[in-house]
Amino acid sequence: MQEKRDIRGADKPIFATVAEFFRTLWGDSSRANDRLLAAIKGVAFGLAAFFLGGCELAFSTYPLGIALLCAADRHVLFILAGLVASALGLPSGAPVALAACLATAVIRVCTRLLLDTVRSESPETYPKSGEGAALRLADFWGKLFCESVWLRMSTSAVAAFCLSLYSVIAGGFRYYDLFGALFAMAVAPLATFIYAGYFDGELKKTALHGAGILALLVSLTFALRNFTLFGVYGGAFVAFFATLCAGRRKGMVMGCLFGACLGLAFDPIYAPLFVLGAAAAGVLWNISPLAAATAGCVAGMIWGVYVNGLAALSELLPALLCGTMIFGAADRLSLITSTPELIRTKADGRAAVEALICEMRLDSSEQDMRRLSSMFAELGEAFHNLSDRLRRPAALDLRRMCDSVCDEFCPSCPKRELCWGVEYSETLGVLNRLSADLHSKNRAEIESLPEYLRMRCPSLPQMIEKINESCARLTEQALLCDRTGVFAADYEGISRILTEAIEAGREDYTVDDEASAALSECLKKLRFGFDGVLVYGGRRRSVAVRGLDSSRARIGVDELRDAMSEAVGVRLGELKIVPVGTRCDLTAGAERRFKAGQYTCSLSASGEEGRSRVCGDTVNEFSSQTDKYYALLSDGMGSGREAALTSRICSLFLEKMLKAGNRCETSLKLLNSFMSEHDGRARSECTASVDLMELDLLSG
């Protein structure tokens, strides 16, 4: 639960508002890795801008640095810093180049604000507090350099024109400087357009994105072709390292393409060197990335020695060896094939996984309690309907009671022969309707009788009163015999059910340290990284892996499941994988090893004197959510509908109890309690026997 905060500005000190502003601007600790990666990329782009800013093209022009500054929508400050440092190092025209870089950044901001304005957010988007102000500022800064690519190209053309105009004036209006101005004004917008393909997030999975990356690498390689550091040619190093990375991520063909383009940028005579290196490495990627990089280095040096003799050893070998070693280290750390995770929050892996299991346990307990609640509600409704039926006297008893009342009044009546002689069938019909009214309404009304009978019989009011009194006594006896509602108040049975459910939950989430260690070793051998591993559960064993890193692994999901199953000693089911940042959480449970079904044949049996054709046996089969299968045969002792009703009640009771995960012993005890309460006070005893089979679908 989050802490409540007062958002009234008058009650908050200015220092708290400023603190919230910077906290929101810099983010929380969970984003430390992202911020570090952004800083590293920013420094890299700053260095690239430094070298591109000093990269001289035809007619002594320098348009690539300006193009990078105009194309970028992020890391703009780093790029500007690199261009400023590069401008200060120029032999001539340093103040003009510095002013041009700063003016370009200002032009981009003004263009964004005036020609491609930022859409304002609605007042409801951000809270009215210091935190909301920080969010608005961060959102505004993120959109400040996101103008359309056409405006960026126009800005770069204007900047190139300004630099060229100075060169034309300072050079005395020579044709050489004029051609240089035209060349720079053409190259700068074109380079801006190509570079923007890398920065545009919407083009990330298109060919323009790849073209932007290749263009940046080609430009950087060309800018570093003559730069050396401790005898290592920067252009050769960048070209070979980028070729290996492209081949590792995109395959041999893409690696050869990058190698050819970067080789031409470094030195056309050495272009086949990088192509051969990419081809040799592409053959061995599936065996070992380090071996593939080494093979690429050897193949490239063979070509270098072939075209330039032993001089190639001093010129290229250090750069290629550095590229190979750095590539091997980067691939070992999974920095090439996945998003690098340089900073990770220090946490106890076991505690992290135990927290995951705690959440799962709470969810499972809630589901169990809901299932139990639903089970009691369904049984309560079923037994309420049964109790309502048992509270009413039987129709046959009511009919006999009406006959008894007639035998008490009719013998002394002078019109007896008319009612029970000439009109015998009509009198029987009246008694049958009277019994039906008593069964449905528990009371007889004299108005419901035929008018001729009311006019004929002087004792009819007394008879109706006597019938109602007798019906009330029968209803009272039925209520005394009906004890079905006692089961609903069997608190001991309910307590036993809930206790067993809690014990089963504890068993399902008991940690197995030995199996956890075995699974941890298994994942390490398969080259999987992880934060923590736990194996838990008794009969229903499950596994949970927090922070799984599969970037270095080379097996599929099915092979992983087989290996994990062998490590924990049970066959695991489907692996549930949930991505979490650059990693994922994995959970799996034991898989059912057996399946069960039924085939039944039901025949109706004749009851007494052939009046009943209802089968008293009930066959049922079902599976529970605890991976158990049940089959039962309930044999109603007796005949007819009473036996069928009893056997079906037993079947329904056991199905609801066992499906909810209750144990057989507890379910049978509660069934016996209910049947004893019912049969001990029933009009006629009618019990049932139950043959029950329980099959464990996990172990058999």
N, C-alpha and C positions, 0 to 999 in steps of 0.2 A: 504494500500500500504506500503510495507516494505521500510525502509530507505536504501538508497544506501550507500554502504561502499567501501572504497578504499582497495583493496586486495594487493596492492604493499607493500612488506615487508619493503622496504627502507624508505617509507613515514610514517610507523607506529611506535610509540615508543614501546620499549620492555615491558613497563608496561601494555599497552593495550593488547599485545599478551598474557602476563601472566594472566591478568584478564579474557580474553576470554577463556583461557585454564581451569581455575578453574570454571568459570561459566558453561562451557560445562560439566566438570567433575561432578559437583554437581547438575546440572539441574536447570530448572526454577521453579517458585513457583507452577505451575500447577502440578508438580510431587512431591510436599512436602509430600502428604499422602503416596505415594509409598515408598519414602525414609524413612519415619518414620516406616512403616511396616517392611521394610528390616532391619532397625536398631533393632527393637524389636525382630524380628526373629533371628538376629545375636546374641543378648544378650542371648536369650533362648537357642540357640545352644551352646553358650559359657558355660552357666551353666550346660547344659547336658554333654558337654565334661569334665567339672570339675568333675562331679560325676562318669561318665563312666571311666575317667582316673584313679580314685581311687577305681574302682570296682574290687575286688579280686575274681578270679575264681579258678578252681582246680589247685593244685600244686603251689599256690601262684603266679599266673600269672595275668597280667593286659593287655589283648589284645584289649579290647573294645574301649578304647580311640584312640589307633592307627588306628583301623578299621574305626572309624568315621572320623578321619582326612584324611584317604586315600579315603573314599567313597564320601566325600563332593566335589561338584563343585562350591559352593557358601558359603558365611559366613566362609571361610577358616581361615581368620585372627582371628575371634572371637573364633573359635574352637581351634586354636593354642594357643590363650591366655588362654583359660580354661584349656587346657592340661598342659601348663607351670605352672599355679597356682596349679594344682593338683599335678604335679611332685614335686613342692617345699614343699608340705605338706606330702610327703611320709616319713615314719620313717627311711628308709634306701635306699640308691641308688638314692637319689634325683638328683645329678649331672648327673648320667648316663641316668635317665629317661628324664631329661631336654634336654640333648644332643640328645637323640633318637628322641624326638618330633621335634626339630629344623632340625635334619638331614633328617627326613621323609619329611618335607616340601621342603627342598632343593632337595631331590631326586625326588619329584614329578615335580618340576619345570624343572630340568635337563632332566627327562624322557620325558616331554612334548616337550621341545625344541629340543632334540636330536633324540628321537625315534618316536615321534608322532607330527611332526612339524606343526606349524600354517601356514595355506595357506595364502600367501600374497595377498593383494588386488591390483587391477589394479590401475595405477596412477590416473585414472579418478574418482575413487570412492570417494576420499576426496578432498576438496579444498586445495590449496597450501597456507595455512595461519596457524596462531596459533590455530584457531578453528579446522582446519583439523588435526593438530597434536594431539589435545586433543581427537578428535574422534578416531584417530588411536590408541592412548594409551588406551582409555577406551575399545575399541574393543579387543585389545590385552590382556588386563587384564581379560576380560570376557571369553576369550578362553584359558587362561593360565592353568586352572585346569580342563580342559575338555578332558583329555586323555581317552582312551578306558578303560572299566571296567577291562579288563585282565591286563593291566599295573598297574592299581590301586591295584589289588589283589597281583601282584608281589611285588609292593612297600611295602604293608603291611606285606607280608611274610618276606621280607628282614629286615624290622624294628623289627618284632617280633623275628627274628633270632638273631639280634644284642643284644636285651635285654636279650634273653635267654642265649646267649653265656656268657654275663657278670655274670648272675646268676650261670651258671655251673662252671665258673672259681672261682667266689667268694665263692661258696659253697663247694669247694673241690672236684668237679667232682663226685657228688653223683647221684645215679640212680633217686632219687626224682627230682632233678633239670633237669636231662636229659629228663625225662618224661614230666616235665613242659615245656621244650623247644619244644618238639614235639607237645604237646597240643596247645601251643600258636601259633606255625607256622601253625597249621591246622585251629584253630578258627579264627584267624585274617583275612585270605583271604575269608573264608566263610562269616563272618560277614560283610566284605567289600562288597561282592557281594550282600547280602541281603539289606544292607543299601543303596547301589547305586540305587536300585529300586525306592526309594523315590526321590532321587535327579535327576534322569533322566527324563527330560520333555517328551520324546517320549513315556514313559511308564505310563503317568499320568492316563490314563483310563483303565489300564490293572490290572490283579491280582498281578503282581510284585510290582506295586506301593503300593497297599494296604498291601502287605506282608512287604514292606520296612517300612511303617508307624508302623505296628504292631510290627516289630522287634525292632525298635527304642524305642517304648513305653515299650515293655517287658524288654529291657535292662535297661532303666531308672528306671522302677519300681523295678527291682531286685537290682539296685545300691542304691536305696533309701529305701530299706526295713527296714533298721535299723536306718535310719536318722529321727530325731524328731526335731520339731521346735515349742516351746511353747505347748508341749504335742500332737502335730499333727504328725502322722506318714506320712512321705513324700511318701512312696511307696503306702500306702492305698489311700492317696489323689489323686495321679496321676492315679492309677488304676480305682478308682470310677469315677473321672471326665472324663477320656478318654472313659470309658464304656458308660457314658451318652451321650457324644458327638457322639460316633459311632452309638448308637441307634437313636439319633436325626437326624443324616444325612443319615444313610443307612438302618434304620429299626431295628425291634426287633431281627431278626436272626443274623445280623452282630453285634448288641450290645451284644448278648449272647456269640458270638464267642470271641469278644474282652474281655468280662468279664472273660471268662474261662481262656484264655491265661494269662491275667494280674493277675488274682487271683493266678494261679499257680506260677507266678514269685514272687508275694508278700509272699504268704504262702499257700501251697497246701490245708491246712485244711480250709482256708477261700475262696477257689475258688468258691464253690457253692454260697457264699454270693453275689458275683458280678454278677453271672449268674441270680440269683433270682432278684437282683436289676434291671438288664437290662430287664428281662421279665415283671416285675411289671410296669416299666416305659413305656415299649412298648405298654401296653394296654391303657395308658392314653395320648399318645402324641397328638392325635387329639383333646383332650378336653382342656388341659392346660400343657405346658411344665414344668412349675414350680410344678404343682401338680404331674406330672409324675415323676420328680426328687425326690420329697418328698416321693412318694410311693415307689420308688426304695430304698431310704434310710431306710425306715421303714422295708421293706421286707428283706433287707440285715442285719439289726440289729437283726431281729428275728432269722435268722440263726446263727449269731455270738453269741447271748446269748445261743442258743441251744447247740452249740458245745463247748463253752468256759465259759459259765456261765456269771455272772455279770462282770467278768474281761474284757469281750469284750467291755463293755460300756466305760471304761477308755482307752482302746487301740484303738478302731475303731470309736467310736461315734464322736469325734472331727474331725477326718479326713473326715468322710462321711458328716457331717454337713457343713464343709467348702467346700467340693466338690459340695454339693447341692446349697449352696448360691452363690458360684462363677459361677456355671453353669446357675442359674436363671438370674443373672445379665448379663452374656455374651449373653444369648439368648434374653433377653430384648433389648439389644443393637444391635441385629442381627449380632453378631460376629461369630456365629457358622454356620448358614445356608447360609451366603453370605460373600463376601470379606469386611472386616471392613473398614469403612471410618472414621479414627480417626481425620484427619485434613481436614477441608473443607474451601475453600476460602470464606472469608466473603464478601457477596454481597447482594444487595437488590433483594429479590425474585421477586418482581413486576417488577423491572427494567429488570431483566433477561428475564422474559416472554414477556415484552413489546418489548425487542430487538428481540425476536423470531418472534413476530407478525409483527414487522417492516420489517424483512426480507421477511416474507410471503406476506406482502402488496406490497413490491417492485416487487416480482416475479409475483403476480397477476396483478399489473398494467402493467407490461411489456407484459404479455399475452393478456390483454385487448387491448392494443395499437396495438399489432400484428394482433389480430383478426379484429380490425377496418381497419387497413391498407389492409389486405387481402380482406375485404369486398369491400372497395372502388376500389381496383384493378380489382376484378371480375366484379363489376358493370360497371366500366369504359370500360372494354373490351367488355361487352355485348352491351352497348350503342354506342360504336364506330362502332361495326358491324352494328347496326341498322341505325346509321347516314350515314354510307357508302352506305347502300341500298337506303336510302331516297334521297341521292344526285343524283341518276340517274333518268332520266325521265321514266315514265311507258311505257311498250312495246306497249300498246294500243294507247297512245298518239303519239308515234313515227310512228306507222302504219297510223294513221290519218294524220299526217303531211306529210308523203310520198304521200298519196292520194291527198292532197291539192296541192302539187307541180306538180303532174302529171296533175291535172285538169287545172293548169295554162299554161302548155306548150303543152299538147297533143291535144286539140281541133283544133288547126290550123295546125297540122302536116298532110301531105298527106298520111302517112302510119298508120294513127290512126286505120283504120278498121282492118289492119293486126295484130297490137299488141293487140287491145282490142276486136277483133272479132274472127278471125280465131285462134289466139294463146293466147286466154284470160287466160287459165289456166297456161301457161308458164309465162305470165306476172305477174300474182298473185304470183307465186312461187318466181320470182325475187324480188318483193317488200317485200315479207316475209323475204327472206334472207338479204335484205338490212336493214330492221328494226332490225333484230337480230344483225347485225354488229354494228348498231348505239347504241343498248342497251349495248353491251359488250365493244365496243371500243370508243363510243362517236364520231365516225367519219366514213364516208363512202368513199371508194376508188373506182375509176372507173375501176381499174384493176380487181376488184373482180366480175365484171359483165360479162355475157357471151359475147363471141367475136362477135357472129352474131348480138347482140343488139347494141354493140359499132359501128359496121359497118353500121347498119341500121339507127340509130337515130342521126341526126346532132345536136340536142339540148341536148344531154346527158351530156356533160361537164357543161353546165349552170345549168342543173337540179341537178347534184351532188353538185355543189357549193351552190345552193339554199337550198338543203336538209341539208348540213352541217351548214349553217348559222341558219336555223330554229332549228336544234338540239342544237346548242349552246345557243339559247335563252331559250329553254325549260330547259336545264341544269341550267342556271342562275336562272330561276324561282324556280326550285326545291331547289337550295341552299338557296334562300331567304326564302323559306317556312320551311326549316329544321332548327329547333332551339334546337335539342336534346343536342348539346354540351353545351348549356347554363347551364344545370343541373350540369355538372362537375365543373362549376365555382360558384356554389351556396355556397359561403363562410359562409353565415349566417347559413345555415343548417348544414354544417360540424362543425362550432363552437358550435352549440347547441348540436350536438351529443357528441363531446369531453367533453363539460361541464357536461352533464348528466352522462357520464362515470366516471368522477372524483367524482361527488357527490355520485354515487352508490358505488364507492370504499370507500369513507369515511364512508358511512352508514354500509358497510359490516365489517368495522374494528373499530367501535365505541365500547368502553369498557362498559360493564354493571356491575357496582360495586356490586349491590345487588345479582345478579346471581353468580358473582365470589365468594362472601362471602358464599352463600349457597352451592356452589360446594366444597369450601374449608372445610366447616364443614362436608359435606358428606364423603369426602376422609379421614378426621381424624377419623370419626366413624368407617370406614372400615379398620383402622389401616394402611393407606398408608402414607408414608412420601413423602414430596415434597419441592421444593425450592420456587415455585410460581405457582399461578393458575389465569387464566383470562378467562372470558366469554365475547365474543364480537360479534358484528353483530346485525342487526335489524331483517329483515325477515329471512335471512339466518344465523341463530345463529350458532356459532362455539365455541369450547373450546380449550384451550392450557394449558398443564401442563408441567412445566420444572422441571427436576430432580426428577422424580417419583421413589420412593423406595417401592417395593412390597414384600420385604423379610418377613415382619410381617403379610401381608394380607393372607387371606385364602379363597378367592373367585376367580372364573374364569373370563375370559374376558367378556362373555355375561352378567354375573351378575353385573360386574363393569359398563358396558354400560347402563344397565337398571337403576342402581342407579344414575349414572350421568345424564341420561335423565330426571329422576324424579326431580333431584335437579335444573336443568336449565330450566325445563318447556317445552322442545321440545324433540322429539324422535331423538336421535343421530344415525348416520350411523356407518360404520365400523371404529373402533379405529385404528389409525395409530401410531405404536410404533417404535421409533428409539432408539436403545441402545446408551448410552453415558457413557462410563466407567462402573462403578458398578451400574449406574442408567439408566434412559431412559427418553426421551421426548415423550409426548402423545398429539396428536391432533385429533379432530373429528369435523364433520360438521352435520348440520341437515339432516335427512333422508327424502326422498320423501315419503309422505303418500298416494299418489294417482298415478294411472297409467291411461293413456288415449290412445285411438286408433281410427281408423276410418274405415268406410265401405262405399264405393262409387260405384255408377253405372252411367256410362256416355253413352248417346245416341246422335248420330249425327243428326243434324237438316238440312232439305233441305232449300237452299237459294232461291234466285230469279230464277224462271223458272226451278228449280231442277238442276241447274248447280253446286251448292256447297253442299258438304256432310261433312262439317267440323263443329264440335261443338264449339260454341263460349264461353262456360263456362269452367272454370278451378277450380278444387278442389285440395287443398293442405293441408297438416298437417305436423307439425314438432315440435321439442322441442328445447329450448334454453339452454345454459349453466348456466342460472340463475334460473333453476328449474321451468320453465314456459312452458306450452303446448299451441300451437296455431293451430287453424283450420280456414280456410278461403274458401269462395266461391266467385270467381271473374266472374261476368257476363258481357261479352263483348256486348255492345249495338250496334246492327246491325246484319249483317249476313256474313257468309263466312269467308275467311281467315283473313280479316282485324279485324273482331271481335275476332277471336281466338287469333291472334297475340297480340291484346291489352290486353285481359284478362290474357294471359300468362306472359306478361311483368309485369303487376301489381302483379301477384303471385310471380314471381321471385324477384321483387324489395322488397316486404314485407318479403319474406323468408330470404333474405340476411340481411336486416336491423334488423329484430327481433332476428335472431339467434345470431347476434353480441351483443345482450343485450340492444339494443336501445328501447326506450319507444314507445308505440303504437301511441301516439299523434304526436310525432316528425316524425315517419315513415310515417304516413298518410299525414301530411302536405307536406313533401318532395315529396311524390307520387302525390299529387294534383298539386304541382308546376310543376312537370315534365309533367304530362298529359296536363295541361293547355298550356304550351309552345308548346307541340306537336300538340294538336288538334286545337289550334287557327289558325294555318297556314297550316294545312293539306289540301289535295285535297278534301277530304270528311270527315266530322266529324265522329269520331268513339270513343266513351268514354266507360267506364266500371264502374260498381258498385262493391263494395267489402263488403261482410259480414264477419266480423272478430270476432273470439272468443278467449279470453285469459283466461287460467285456471292456477291458482297458484297450483303447485303440492305439495307444502309444507303445505299450510293451506286449500286448496280446495275452 
